Amino acid sequence: MNRVDRLMGILTVLQSHRFVTAEKIADKFDISVRTVYRDIKALGEIGIPVSFEVNKGYFIVQGYFLPPVSFTPEEANALVLVSSLADRFADRSIAKHSSNALQKIRSVLRSGQKEHSETLSSKIRVLNPQGYSVDYLVPLQKAITEFTIVEIEYTDAQKQITTREIEPIGMIYYTEQWHLIAWCWLRNDYRDFIVNQINKLRVKNITFRKKDHISLEDHMNTWGIN
């Protein structure tokens, strides 16, 4: 990879994450940390506002955005496939946002790529969709990223209905459905909630009260998943 391509790759990584350490950039592009420092300096010299926060890493200053200018045919086809899968593996709200995002992406494709993308869309079908009858994935994603308490009415495996305040730490797709992993104040422990068994949901304007949540990866490790 030449340096120009590497600089564009580093910029893409920085735009895709809130913070990125020099070590992670070095590992991704198989370069030394010293080279990362030089590349970050080069990005700054051409006007890209890269900043650094101690113990977190590099980040792009808020407000800066470089729109994509091209996709490879394989990348464009992958986006079409992911959009098609959204109808099967997500709820209506996610499917709608995915479709809107695909339209925006198509707007920056070259004419030939647009034609190929539309042709592929017409030739892909996901059979037997079993999408959710509720639209909770979007507000749950928002609560996870903004560390906001959620109030839910939930039907458990014993068909008992309870109202709970929860602090969601992540979502996992398994057993053909979405599961929400959250701290439950009713049980004072982490619980695995099946999203399709949430009857009502309200995102409250209250930040998490528990300050020492485990990560989603640590929770999964308790299942023996590596």
Summary of the structure (lengths in Angstrom):
residues: 226
radius of gyration: 21.1
end to end distance: 32.0
largest distance: 61.9
contacts: 589
relative contact order: 0.09
helix: 43%
strand: 24%
